Amino acid sequence: MKKIRTRFAPSPTGYMHIGNLRTALYAYLIAKKDGGDFILRIEDTDQNRLVEGSVDIIYNTLSEVGLHYDEGPDRPGEVGPYVQSERLPLYKKYAEELIEKGGAHLCFCDESVIQAQRDAAEKAGVPFKFQDPCHHLSEEELTLRKKNVAYVVRQTILPGASTKFHDEVYGDIEVDREILDEQVLLKSDGFPTYNFANVVDDHLMNISHVVRGNEYLSSTPKYNLIYESFGWEKPKYVHLPPVMKDEQHKLSKRNGDASFQDLQAKGYLPQAILNYITLLGWSPETNQEIYTLEELTNVFSIARISKSPAIFDIEKLTWMNGMYLRAMSVEDFHELCLPYYKDAIMRPCDLREVSKILQQRLSILSEIPEMVDFIDTLADYEVSLFYHPKMKTNREISIIALEESLKVYDSIKNWDSVEEVHQKLSETPARLGLKNGQFYWPIRTAVTGKQFTPGGALEIPYILGKEETIRRTHIGLEKLRNSVE
């Protein structure tokens, strides 16, 4: 069986869009499931759209998510170069060959000719399809014009039977040749269009499966005509459904939708992002949702790619990211948190203990500064925060809890021992005849001034330290004593 070879061929035009990353992932999984090759090719033929630094973004993104390619610009194989702007002589050679075979022709029309036809079609209320007058030029006229007029190489599509192809996701597709426009293949500056370069490169790089978005379904018949003109074997096509923002709008970096880098900056893990986007258009045979890349490689199949658009659900990604954070070792999680502590926590404290209480409650890393802001500063809170119907706390119970907590704090000799702080506090509710919530809720309120915090009354006093815990508890007591319930 022919070795499976897939390619990811992004344009270096900015950050990595989620849809592009999913395309790379599916191409990788299709190849690696059967021991094939995954190739990176940089498609930079549209020089006007290039963004400096974008190639490095592509390299870094694939590395961070673990999609290691077998061949690429920085990992050359036998079919390079792997950057299209370095392959220009190849495209010129094959364009000339395609002209000889009758699959292309020279076009000398400037934009005014094309616009005139477009205006006429619009006025007549019919779809625009360029009717190239250069089809009828004699050899003598062609030779004369080539010396004096800029030209492009345009595909030649002769009348004939409809063209058919099979897509691994969408099945058999048939298109009438009459609706196919004769696209430009080689521009006047010698650069190929995507429509030509990708066919030539996929053939020369022995690509067996072309994985790309379904927006290219309508162009595939034109690509196949080029394959047929050359007598080349066509690849298998795997067109993917779009990733949508909602039911009407695609995710698009042009519209400011989140890229991979944007999500990283918000505190999402690369592994969680990759896991989540796998499920945007593909469904496993089981209810499992959390996968390693190795597990995905083993279970992925083209047959389970959906035809329907997938809606990007940030809440689902957030849930999944939280699952990844909680599954980490404390050491690894703590290392991830340290950069976020740098400007958020100035008070000396045991940051490792902070990480311990965060890990079971955190969904994304960017939540850390807001979750730990109480460590440095006690907010000016309302006394009503002490009263919690579910915990059955009131003014009297809250005063008792805080007064007793002060006695506990004073009795603790070794505040450096988190175990001793926990133990002394946890022994108190039963001794007072209070439920845990009745004792812990006022304590936590007094030392944080917040309704929600990552840790509770057993953990936070140790983190704040004895002196600060006692100071804040006195503030809480004063609020309660001066209040009327």
Helices and strands as residue ranges (DSSP letters): E 5-8, H 18-33, E 37-40, G 47-49, H 54-65, G 84-86, H 88-100, E 104-107, H 111-124, G 133-136, H 139-148, E 152-155, E 163-167, E 171-175, G 177-179, E 184-186, H 194-204, E 209-213, G 214-216, H 220-230, E 236-240, E 243-244, G 253-255, H 260-265, H 270-278, H 293-299, G 302-304, E 310-311, H 314-327, H 330-341, H 351-359, G 365-367, H 368-371, H 373-376, G 383-386, H 395-411, H 418-426, H 428-432, H 436-448, H 460-464, H 466-481
